[in-house]
Amino acid sequence: MGTFKFGKREEAHLAIFLANVGWGVMAPVSKMVLLSGAMSSLALSGIRIAGGALLFVVFSWILPSSLGTRQHVEMRDMLRLFVCSVLMISCNQGMYIIGMGLTNPIDASVMGSLTPMLTMLLAAIFLKFPMTLVKVTGVLLGLGGVILLVKDSSGSEIAVNPLAGDLLCLGAQFCAAVYYVGFDDIIRKYSPYTLMKWMFVMSACTYVPFCVPDMLRVDYGALPSEIWWQLAFIITIPTFWGYMMIPLAQRSLKPTVVSAYSYLQPVFASIVAVAFAVGDFGWGKVLAAALIFVGIALVNRSSTSAAPARD
């Protein structure tokens, strides 16, 4: 009887799992900040990106260099890193939070779970990844679970313009899919910390200036303690921690596998919504969660058997 070995692939699966837990919880937490009227969605997205950039810079001098915190980046890669920052930080985070300000957190997390379908389509077109029956079945099962989860939701969040909000959240996931598929080589070239540090700093310099007027309108001295705790969570867990886990996971897993974990976001978004009495969790949600987990398992199995593992 063999012993279980926790290797690079297992670490990658755990990393992307925890990242998606954080992103799922972030949806209702961010909505609560916006519903408080303390700040606009543009201000919140600016605070999130600026805060994330600050954490990456500060911890680059605190954490040991063995983690790649001070890895040198070649000048020829700077332009591609800039494009990565636009896609995965500015567009993905900015469009998602602005869209969530118009829709509700369950819908926003559902749009986030559509990334696997977009990633698989782009990977098939540009990377010639095989569209196996098992993989397609897994994606469809996961999507079915997401649809069932939405139909079973009964939250009380205010949706100002759900259609526009959902489209913005969907656009954010399309940008993420382009990043997953189009920049796999540079993701594997640099350490996760170096990659995200540069991407956040670049976005802080290019995106945050557009948010400054809204950020200056926030009365920070009057913010209640719960808003500060919510902001601290948004900046540290789904931003600093979550985005550092993406390249770490993609070094050992295919882009379709990494993106498949986004199906978990609606599950944890619903759990938090229930905890704050904005929805219920019945047998419909249990069935939806089961479909989502089975879908992820099928996509993982298909992708693992279709090509050699990245170790």
C-alpha positions as CSV (number, residue, x, y, z in Angstrom):
1,M,0.0,0.0,0.0
2,G,1.6,3.2,-1.1
3,T,1.8,6.4,0.8
4,F,0.3,9.7,-0.3
5,K,2.9,12.2,-1.5
6,F,2.1,15.9,-1.4
7,G,4.0,17.1,-4.4
8,K,4.0,20.1,-6.7
9,R,0.7,19.2,-8.4
10,E,-1.1,18.7,-5.0
11,E,0.3,22.1,-3.9
12,A,-1.0,23.7,-7.1
13,H,-4.5,22.2,-6.6
14,L,-4.5,23.4,-3.0
15,A,-3.3,26.9,-4.0
16,I,-5.9,27.5,-6.6
17,F,-8.6,26.0,-4.4
18,L,-7.9,28.4,-1.6
19,A,-7.7,31.4,-4.0
20,N,-11.1,30.6,-5.3
21,V,-12.5,30.3,-1.8
22,G,-11.2,33.8,-1.1
23,W,-12.7,35.2,-4.4
24,G,-16.1,33.6,-3.7
25,V,-16.2,35.1,-0.2
26,M,-15.1,38.5,-1.6
27,A,-18.2,38.9,-3.7
28,P,-20.7,39.3,-0.8
29,V,-18.2,41.1,1.3
30,S,-17.5,43.7,-1.4
31,K,-21.2,44.1,-2.0
32,M,-21.7,44.8,1.7
33,V,-19.1,47.6,1.5
34,L,-20.9,49.1,-1.6
35,L,-24.3,48.8,-0.1
36,S,-23.1,50.7,3.0
37,G,-22.8,53.8,0.8
38,A,-19.3,54.5,2.1
39,M,-17.7,54.4,-1.3
40,S,-18.3,53.9,-5.0
41,S,-17.3,50.7,-6.9
42,L,-14.6,52.7,-8.6
43,A,-13.2,53.8,-5.3
44,L,-13.3,50.2,-4.0
45,S,-11.5,48.9,-7.0
46,G,-8.8,51.6,-6.7
47,I,-8.3,50.8,-3.0
48,R,-8.1,47.1,-3.8
49,I,-5.4,47.5,-6.5
50,A,-3.4,50.1,-4.7
51,G,-3.5,48.1,-1.4
52,G,-2.5,45.0,-3.2
53,A,0.5,46.7,-4.9
54,L,1.6,48.2,-1.6
55,L,1.5,44.7,0.1
56,F,3.5,43.1,-2.7
57,V,6.2,45.8,-2.6
58,V,6.4,45.8,1.2
59,F,6.6,42.0,1.5
60,S,9.2,41.8,-1.2
61,W,11.6,43.3,1.3
62,I,10.4,41.2,4.2
63,L,10.1,37.7,2.7
64,P,13.3,35.8,1.9
65,S,14.7,36.2,-1.6
66,S,14.5,32.4,-2.0
67,L,10.7,32.9,-2.7
68,G,11.6,35.0,-5.8
69,T,10.6,38.3,-4.2
70,R,13.5,40.1,-5.8
71,Q,13.9,38.2,-9.0
72,H,15.3,40.2,-11.9
73,V,12.9,40.8,-14.8
74,E,14.3,41.1,-18.3
75,M,13.5,44.3,-20.2
76,R,12.2,42.5,-23.2
77,D,9.5,41.0,-20.9
78,M,8.3,44.3,-19.5
79,L,5.8,45.0,-22.3
80,R,4.2,41.6,-21.9
81,L,4.0,42.0,-18.2
82,F,2.3,45.3,-18.8
83,V,-0.3,43.6,-21.0
84,C,-0.7,41.0,-18.2
85,S,-1.3,43.7,-15.7
86,V,-4.0,45.3,-17.9
87,L,-5.8,42.0,-18.5
88,M,-5.6,40.3,-15.1
89,I,-5.4,43.2,-12.7
90,S,-6.9,46.4,-14.2
91,C,-9.6,44.9,-16.4
92,N,-10.3,41.7,-14.4
93,Q,-10.5,43.4,-11.0
94,G,-11.8,46.8,-12.1
95,M,-14.6,45.4,-14.3
96,Y,-15.6,42.8,-11.8
97,I,-16.0,45.2,-8.8
98,I,-17.8,47.8,-11.0
99,G,-20.1,45.1,-12.4
100,M,-20.8,43.8,-8.9
101,G,-21.9,47.3,-7.9
102,L,-24.6,47.0,-10.5
103,T,-25.6,43.4,-9.9
104,N,-25.7,41.1,-6.9
105,P,-22.8,38.9,-5.4
106,I,-24.3,35.6,-6.5
107,D,-24.6,36.7,-10.1
108,A,-21.1,38.2,-10.0
109,S,-19.6,35.0,-8.7
110,V,-21.6,33.0,-11.3
111,M,-20.1,35.1,-14.1
112,G,-16.7,34.4,-12.6
113,S,-17.4,30.6,-12.9
114,L,-17.7,31.0,-16.7
115,T,-14.0,31.4,-17.1
116,P,-13.4,27.6,-17.7
117,M,-15.6,27.6,-20.8
118,L,-13.9,30.7,-22.2
119,T,-10.5,29.4,-21.3
120,M,-11.2,26.0,-22.9
121,L,-12.5,27.6,-26.1
122,L,-9.4,29.9,-26.4
123,A,-7.0,27.1,-25.5
124,A,-8.6,24.9,-28.2
125,I,-8.3,27.7,-30.8
126,F,-4.9,29.0,-30.1
127,L,-3.1,26.2,-28.2
128,K,-4.7,23.3,-30.0
129,F,-5.8,21.7,-26.7
130,P,-8.1,18.7,-27.4
131,M,-11.8,19.2,-26.7
132,T,-12.3,15.8,-25.2
133,L,-15.8,14.5,-24.4
134,V,-14.9,14.1,-20.7
135,K,-13.6,17.7,-20.5
136,V,-16.7,19.1,-22.2
137,T,-18.9,17.0,-20.0
138,G,-17.1,18.3,-16.9
139,V,-17.5,21.9,-18.0
140,L,-21.2,21.4,-18.8
141,L,-21.9,19.7,-15.4
142,G,-20.2,22.5,-13.6
143,L,-22.1,25.1,-15.6
144,G,-25.3,23.2,-14.8
145,G,-24.5,23.4,-11.1
146,V,-23.9,27.1,-11.4
147,I,-27.2,27.7,-13.2
148,L,-29.0,25.6,-10.6
149,L,-27.4,27.5,-7.8
150,V,-28.6,30.8,-9.3
151,K,-32.1,29.6,-9.8
152,D,-32.2,28.4,-6.1
153,S,-30.8,31.7,-4.8
154,S,-33.1,34.0,-2.9
155,G,-30.7,36.8,-1.7
156,S,-32.0,40.3,-1.0
157,E,-29.1,42.3,-2.5
158,I,-29.9,45.4,-4.4
159,A,-29.1,45.1,-8.1
160,V,-29.2,48.6,-9.8
161,N,-28.6,47.3,-13.3
162,P,-28.2,43.5,-13.3
163,L,-27.8,43.1,-17.0
164,A,-25.0,45.7,-17.3
165,G,-23.4,44.3,-14.1
166,D,-23.4,40.7,-15.3
167,L,-21.9,41.8,-18.7
168,L,-19.1,43.6,-17.0
169,C,-18.4,40.6,-14.8
170,L,-18.4,38.4,-17.8
171,G,-16.0,40.7,-19.6
172,A,-13.7,40.5,-16.6
173,Q,-13.6,36.7,-16.9
174,F,-12.9,36.9,-20.6
175,C,-9.8,39.0,-19.8
176,A,-8.8,36.3,-17.3
177,A,-9.2,33.6,-19.9
178,V,-7.0,35.5,-22.3
179,Y,-4.4,35.8,-19.6
180,Y,-4.5,32.1,-18.7
181,V,-4.1,31.0,-22.3
182,G,-1.9,33.7,-23.9
183,F,0.8,34.2,-21.3
184,D,1.5,30.7,-20.0
185,D,5.2,31.0,-21.0
186,I,6.0,34.1,-19.0
187,I,4.0,32.8,-16.1
188,R,6.3,29.8,-15.9
189,K,9.4,31.9,-16.5
190,Y,9.2,34.1,-13.3
191,S,8.4,33.4,-9.7
192,P,4.7,33.9,-8.7
193,Y,5.7,36.7,-6.3
194,T,7.8,38.6,-8.9
195,L,5.1,38.3,-11.6
196,M,2.3,39.6,-9.4
197,K,4.4,42.3,-7.8
198,W,5.1,43.9,-11.2
199,M,1.6,43.4,-12.4
200,F,0.1,45.1,-9.4
201,V,2.6,48.0,-9.4
202,M,1.9,48.6,-13.1
203,S,-1.8,48.6,-12.6
204,A,-1.5,50.9,-9.6
205,C,0.3,53.4,-11.9
206,T,-2.1,53.0,-14.9
207,Y,-5.5,52.2,-13.4
208,V,-5.6,53.7,-9.9
209,P,-5.2,57.4,-11.1
210,F,-8.6,57.1,-12.8
211,C,-10.0,56.1,-9.4
212,V,-8.4,58.9,-7.4
213,P,-11.3,61.4,-7.6
214,D,-13.7,58.7,-6.2
215,M,-11.2,57.6,-3.6
216,L,-10.8,61.2,-2.4
217,R,-14.5,61.5,-1.8
218,V,-14.5,58.7,0.8
219,D,-14.8,60.0,4.4
220,Y,-12.2,57.6,5.8
221,G,-12.5,59.0,9.3
222,A,-16.2,58.2,9.5
223,L,-15.8,54.6,8.2
224,P,-17.1,52.1,10.8
225,S,-14.8,49.4,12.0
226,E,-16.7,46.7,10.1
227,I,-15.9,48.5,6.8
228,W,-12.2,48.6,7.7
229,W,-12.2,44.9,8.4
230,Q,-14.0,44.2,5.2
231,L,-11.4,46.3,3.3
232,A,-8.6,44.5,5.0
233,F,-10.0,41.2,4.0
234,I,-10.5,42.2,0.4
235,I,-6.9,43.5,0.1
236,T,-5.1,40.7,1.9
237,I,-7.0,37.4,1.1
238,P,-8.6,37.6,-2.4
239,T,-6.1,40.1,-3.7
240,F,-2.6,39.6,-2.2
241,W,-3.0,35.9,-1.4
242,G,-5.3,34.9,-4.1
243,Y,-3.5,36.5,-7.0
244,M,-0.2,35.1,-5.9
245,M,-1.7,31.6,-6.0
246,I,-2.6,31.9,-9.8
247,P,0.9,31.7,-11.3
248,L,1.9,29.2,-8.6
249,A,-0.9,26.9,-9.6
250,Q,-0.4,27.4,-13.4
251,R,3.2,26.2,-13.1
252,S,2.0,22.7,-12.5
253,L,-1.5,22.7,-14.0
254,K,-3.0,23.3,-17.4
255,P,-4.9,26.7,-17.8
256,T,-8.2,24.8,-18.2
257,V,-7.7,23.1,-14.9
258,V,-6.7,26.3,-13.1
259,S,-9.8,28.1,-14.5
260,A,-12.1,25.2,-13.7
261,Y,-11.7,25.9,-10.0
262,S,-13.7,29.2,-10.5
263,Y,-16.8,27.0,-10.3
264,L,-16.3,27.0,-6.5
265,Q,-16.8,30.7,-6.2
266,P,-20.7,30.7,-6.3
267,V,-20.7,28.0,-3.7
268,F,-18.7,30.0,-1.1
269,A,-20.5,33.2,-2.1
270,S,-23.8,31.5,-1.3
271,I,-22.4,30.2,2.0
272,V,-21.4,33.7,3.1
273,A,-24.8,35.1,1.9
274,V,-26.5,32.6,4.1
275,A,-24.3,33.5,7.0
276,F,-25.4,37.1,6.7
277,A,-29.1,36.2,6.3
278,V,-29.4,37.2,2.6
279,G,-30.3,33.7,1.3
280,D,-30.9,30.1,2.2
281,F,-29.1,26.9,1.5
282,G,-31.5,24.0,0.7
283,W,-31.2,20.7,-1.2
284,G,-31.1,22.6,-4.5
285,K,-27.8,24.2,-3.5
286,V,-26.4,20.9,-2.2
287,L,-27.1,19.4,-5.6
288,A,-25.6,22.4,-7.3
289,A,-22.4,22.1,-5.3
290,A,-22.2,18.4,-6.1
291,L,-22.5,19.1,-9.8
292,I,-19.8,21.7,-9.5
293,F,-17.3,19.4,-7.7
294,V,-18.0,16.6,-10.2
295,G,-17.4,18.9,-13.1
296,I,-14.1,20.0,-11.7
297,A,-13.0,16.4,-11.1
298,L,-13.8,15.5,-14.7
299,V,-12.0,18.5,-16.2
300,N,-9.0,17.7,-14.0
301,R,-9.0,14.0,-15.0
302,S,-9.3,14.8,-18.7
303,S,-6.6,17.4,-18.7
304,T,-4.2,15.2,-16.6
305,S,-4.6,12.2,-19.0
306,A,-4.5,14.2,-22.2
307,A,-1.0,15.4,-21.7
308,P,2.1,14.9,-19.5
309,A,1.9,16.6,-16.1
310,R,3.8,19.8,-15.4
311,D,6.2,18.9,-12.6
